[in-house]
Amino acid sequence: MELLLNVKNEVIKFNRMAIELPVIQQGLEVGTIQLDINTIEIKNNIYFNCDNLIECCSKLIIPVTQYDIERIEINGYEDYQIVDNFSPVILKSKTLTANSEKIYPIKRMPYTNTCTFLEDNLCSIHDFKPFACRIYPFALEVIDNNTVKVLIHTDKLCDAIKSTYDGNAQVILEHIMGYINEEMSYRIVR
């Protein structure tokens, strides 16, 4: 590609090499998880390590399911401490065997409007936090009962995801697969 540059009425010609850099974009597919055989296929290698800037805890409406509420209640909290509004949003299931799910917004702190469980910029329920928090800044697209695509979340809050050739996508997908299996086991018991 040739670039023309005009400097002090002189036209300078030079060639520049087009470099295609990997781009992190909203909705980018990181990989696919096959739950029935516990396998992972990486589509785009990325690097993610939470930078604890708490943008997700302070600016997002965090969805909690009835299962999340039960898990938090088991650890000593009451439902009114977890959600403000008990009028759920109903999410239709994309699979044939699952039912629709009720989603509630997590309670927010007055004045700061941050998650009620954010204390000193740390999650006070980290060990049993909601499923959405466990997988953020990633989102799941359910293809069928055994196949889940893992995508970068569609918001632009988290800057901790980097594009790199030697990323940790394998580790990320393994963690998410573990979270999904844990969630499914918890739901079966209920």
N, C-alpha and C positions, 0 to 999 in steps of 0.2 A: 504494500500500500504506500503510495507516495503522498507526502504531506508538503504543502507549500506554506512558507512562513515569511511574512513581510516584516523586515527589521530595517528601520531607517531608510525606507524607500528601496531596499534591496530585496529581491526575492531569493530566498534560500530554499533549495530543494534537498530533501533527504528522505530516505526510506525508513519506515519504522516497521518493526516486526509486530504483527498482531499476536497478542498472547491471550489465550483463552484461559481465564482463571475460573476455578470452581466457585460457584456462587451459592451461598446459603439463602434460601428463599422460603417464604411461608408455604406450607403444604408440601415441601420437598419430601419424597419418600426415602426414609432411611433404610428400611428393609421390611421383610415379611417373616412372620413367625407361623410355623405349622405346629399347632398345639397338640395334635394327635400323635405326632412322632417327635416332638420337641426339637425341631430343627429351625435354623435361622438362615435367611438369605440376605446378605447386605446388598443394597442397591446403591447407596451413596455413603462413602466413608466420611464421617464427621468426628469432631472432638467436642465433648461436652464435659464440663466440670462446673458445678454450681458455684457462682461467685458470691452468693449470699447478699445480693443487693436488694432483696425482698420486694422487687417490683411485682412479682406474681401475688404475693400476700397482701400487698397494699393497693393494687390497681385492678385486679381481676375479681369477678364474681365467681367464687369457688363453689362448684356444684358438689353436693353430698347426697349419697343415696341412703335408703333406709338401712342398708348394710353398714355404711360408714357410721351412721348415727348409733346403731347398736354397738359397733366396735368401740366407739368413743365412750358410750354410756357404761360399758363393761369396765372401763378404766376410771370410773368415778365421777363422770359428768352427767348432768341432767339434760333432757332434750331441749329445754328452753335456753340452755347455755350454748347449744350447738347451732340452732337455727332460730331466726326471728319469725319467719313466716312459714306456717304449716300448710300453705296452699302450694302443692307441687306443680312442676312442669312435667308433663308426661312425654317421655321419649319412646317412640315406637322401636321395637326390636327389628334388626335386619336379618335375624335368623328365624328359621321356622319353628324351632323348639323353645325359644325364650319368650317370655312375656314382656310387655311394655314395662318401663321402669319409671318410678317417681324420683324426680330430682328436686332438691331444695337448695336455696342459696345459703351458704354458711353465714353465721351471725357476724356482723361487723361492729367494730368499736365506735361509739359515738365520738364525734369531733375528728378523729383521725381517719375513720372509714376503713381501717385495716382489718384483717382477719382477727377475730376475737382471741385466737390462740397464739398470736404473735406477741411475744414478750421479750423485750430487750433485743429486738431484731433476730430472734430465734423462735423456732416452732416449739411450743410447749407440749405438743402432742406428736412429736416427730416419729416416735416408734409405732404409733397407730393412727397416723394421719390419713385423711381420705384418699381413695384410690386416685382421683384426679391429681392430687398433689404429688403422689408417688411417681406418676409417670410424666409430669410436667417438666420440661417444655415440649413434650411430645404428645401426640394425639393418636388414637386408634381408629382405624377404619375396618370394621368387621366385614369380611368377604363372605364367609360361611361359618358353620359351627367350629371349624378347625383352623381357619386361616384368618390372620389379622395383619393388616398393613400398619406399620408404624411410621407416622409422618411428623414433621416439625409442626408444632402448633401454629394456628393461623394468626395469632396475635404477633406483635413486634416488640414485646416487652423484654424478652430474655436475649441478652447479648453474649451469653456464655457459650453459645454454640459457634464453633469455628469450622471452617472448611479446611481439610488437610488430607494428605495422602496416607498419613500414618495415624489415623484417628482411633477412637475407641468405640466405634459403632458396634462391634461384636459384643463388648462388655455391656453397652447400653441395652442392646436387644436382649441379652441374657438376663439382665436385671428386670426388664419389662416382662419377659416371659415368666420369670419367677413371680412377679407381682400379679400377673394374670392368673397363674396357677394357684397362687395363694388365695386370691379373691374368689376363684371358682370353688376351691375347697371349702372356704368359709361359707359360701352361699349354699353348698350342698348340705352342710351340717344344719343350717337354718331351715 
